[in-house]
Amino acid sequence: MRKTLDALYLGAGWLAALFMIGVLVMVMLTIISRLANFYVPGTDAYAGYAMAGAGFLALAHTLKHNEHIRVTLIIGRLTGGARRGLELWALSIAALMSGLLAWFSWRLVWQSHQFHDISTAADATPLWIPQILMAVGCTVLLVAMVDEWVLELRGKRSHAEGDTRHE
């Protein structure tokens, strides 16, 4: 199971990297097309979709590598059971919030599909297509949050580097 979860997080990270390359390609295409006096419709919109996809798909990978910004003013001073309890409480809230974000992201995808919502930009893309990237990223983040919660509960969670107060 661990290998499967780690592969999921890594895969989402690689997809995020590919979408960042997509942003670069769209920006370069826009620059080159302006210099060459031709117009490629939708490049701004597609750059935006790729940026959003990269951001959401990278969330779980970033979490699993302890790269999310954490405010450790209180938790950094705690040890033992008090620290573990606060970690579990924080991870419970984070998992709940991730679950809500994933639920409403998928709901948005479904509603955009049902209402045939399209982009108002020159590309006129059905919005449910790029919104899937957000929903998938939020779902993978939810899986990662639950994974972190279970690891903390079992006492097997790795804490951020430089954090020497963990058990």
C-alpha positions as CSV (number, residue, x, y, z in Angstrom):
1,M,0.0,0.0,0.0
2,R,2.8,2.4,0.8
3,K,4.4,2.0,-2.6
4,T,1.0,2.7,-4.3
5,L,0.5,5.8,-2.2
6,D,4.0,7.1,-2.8
7,A,3.6,6.4,-6.6
8,L,0.3,8.4,-6.5
9,Y,2.0,11.4,-4.9
10,L,5.0,11.2,-7.2
11,G,2.7,10.9,-10.2
12,A,0.7,13.9,-9.2
13,G,4.0,15.8,-8.7
14,W,5.2,14.8,-12.2
15,L,1.9,15.9,-13.7
16,A,2.3,19.2,-11.9
17,A,5.7,19.6,-13.4
18,L,4.4,18.9,-16.9
19,F,1.7,21.5,-16.5
20,M,4.3,24.0,-15.4
21,I,6.1,23.2,-18.7
22,G,2.7,23.8,-20.3
23,V,2.7,27.3,-18.8
24,L,6.1,27.9,-20.2
25,V,5.1,26.7,-23.7
26,M,2.0,28.9,-23.7
27,V,3.9,32.0,-22.6
28,M,6.6,31.3,-25.1
29,L,4.0,30.8,-27.8
30,T,2.4,34.1,-26.9
31,I,5.7,35.9,-27.1
32,I,6.8,34.3,-30.4
33,S,3.4,34.9,-32.0
34,R,3.5,38.6,-31.1
35,L,7.0,38.9,-32.6
36,A,5.9,37.1,-35.7
37,N,2.6,39.0,-36.0
38,F,0.2,36.1,-35.8
39,Y,-2.4,35.2,-33.2
40,V,-2.9,32.0,-31.4
41,P,-6.3,32.1,-29.6
42,G,-6.6,30.8,-26.1
43,T,-3.0,30.8,-25.0
44,D,-3.7,33.0,-22.0
45,A,-6.6,30.8,-20.9
46,Y,-4.6,27.6,-21.4
47,A,-1.7,29.1,-19.5
48,G,-4.1,29.8,-16.7
49,Y,-5.6,26.2,-16.8
50,A,-2.1,24.8,-16.7
51,M,-1.0,27.0,-13.8
52,A,-4.1,26.0,-11.8
53,G,-3.5,22.3,-12.6
54,A,0.1,22.6,-11.6
55,G,-0.8,24.2,-8.3
56,F,-3.5,21.7,-7.3
57,L,-1.6,18.6,-8.5
58,A,1.5,19.6,-6.6
59,L,-0.3,19.9,-3.2
60,A,0.0,16.2,-2.1
61,H,3.6,15.8,-3.3
62,T,4.5,19.0,-1.5
63,L,2.8,17.8,1.7
64,K,4.5,14.4,1.7
65,H,7.9,16.1,1.3
66,N,7.3,18.4,4.3
67,E,7.5,21.5,2.1
68,H,4.1,23.1,3.1
69,I,4.5,26.1,5.3
70,R,3.7,25.3,8.9
71,V,3.4,27.7,11.8
72,T,5.1,25.8,14.6
73,L,5.1,28.4,17.2
74,I,3.0,26.3,19.6
75,I,3.6,22.7,18.4
76,G,7.4,23.2,18.3
77,R,7.4,23.7,22.0
78,L,5.4,20.6,22.8
79,T,6.7,17.0,23.3
80,G,5.3,13.6,23.8
81,G,1.5,13.1,24.0
82,A,0.6,16.8,24.0
83,R,2.5,17.2,20.7
84,R,1.0,14.1,19.2
85,G,-2.5,15.1,20.3
86,L,-2.1,18.5,18.7
87,E,-0.7,17.0,15.5
88,L,-3.7,14.6,15.3
89,W,-6.1,17.5,15.9
90,A,-4.4,19.7,13.2
91,L,-4.3,16.8,10.7
92,S,-8.0,16.0,11.5
93,I,-9.0,19.5,10.6
94,A,-6.7,19.5,7.5
95,A,-8.2,16.2,6.3
96,L,-11.8,17.5,6.9
97,M,-11.0,20.7,5.0
98,S,-9.3,18.8,2.2
99,G,-12.3,16.5,2.0
100,L,-14.7,19.5,1.7
101,L,-12.4,21.0,-0.9
102,A,-12.3,17.8,-2.9
103,W,-16.1,17.3,-2.6
104,F,-16.9,20.8,-3.8
105,S,-14.3,20.7,-6.6
106,W,-15.9,17.5,-8.0
107,R,-19.4,19.1,-7.5
108,L,-18.2,22.1,-9.5
109,V,-16.9,19.8,-12.3
110,W,-20.3,18.1,-12.4
111,Q,-22.3,21.4,-12.4
112,S,-20.1,22.9,-15.1
113,H,-20.7,19.8,-17.2
114,Q,-24.4,19.8,-16.6
115,F,-24.8,23.5,-17.4
116,H,-22.5,23.3,-20.4
117,D,-20.4,26.1,-18.9
118,I,-17.7,27.3,-21.3
119,S,-14.8,29.7,-20.9
120,T,-15.5,33.3,-21.9
121,A,-12.0,33.6,-23.3
122,A,-11.2,33.1,-27.0
123,D,-10.7,29.3,-26.5
124,A,-14.4,28.6,-25.4
125,T,-13.2,25.5,-23.6
126,P,-15.9,23.6,-21.6
127,L,-14.8,24.5,-18.1
128,W,-15.4,21.0,-16.6
129,I,-12.3,19.9,-18.5
130,P,-9.7,22.1,-16.8
131,Q,-11.7,21.9,-13.5
132,I,-10.9,18.2,-13.4
133,L,-7.3,19.0,-12.7
134,M,-8.4,20.9,-9.5
135,A,-10.7,18.1,-8.4
136,V,-8.0,15.4,-8.9
137,G,-5.4,17.5,-7.1
138,C,-7.8,18.1,-4.2
139,T,-8.6,14.4,-4.0
140,V,-5.0,13.4,-4.0
141,L,-4.4,15.9,-1.2
142,L,-7.2,14.4,0.8
143,V,-5.6,10.9,0.4
144,A,-2.3,12.4,1.5
145,M,-3.9,14.1,4.5
146,V,-5.6,10.9,5.6
147,D,-2.3,9.1,5.1
148,E,-0.5,11.6,7.3
149,W,-3.2,11.2,9.9
150,V,-2.8,7.4,10.0
151,L,1.0,7.7,10.1
152,E,0.8,10.1,13.0
153,L,-1.7,7.9,14.8
154,R,0.6,4.9,14.4
155,G,3.7,6.9,15.4
156,K,5.4,6.5,12.0
157,R,5.0,10.0,10.6
158,S,8.2,11.8,9.6
159,H,8.3,15.4,10.8
160,A,10.0,18.3,9.0
161,E,13.8,18.5,9.0
162,G,15.2,20.7,11.8
163,D,12.3,19.7,14.0
164,T,14.1,17.9,16.8
165,R,11.3,17.9,19.4
166,H,9.3,15.0,17.9
167,E,9.3,11.6,19.6
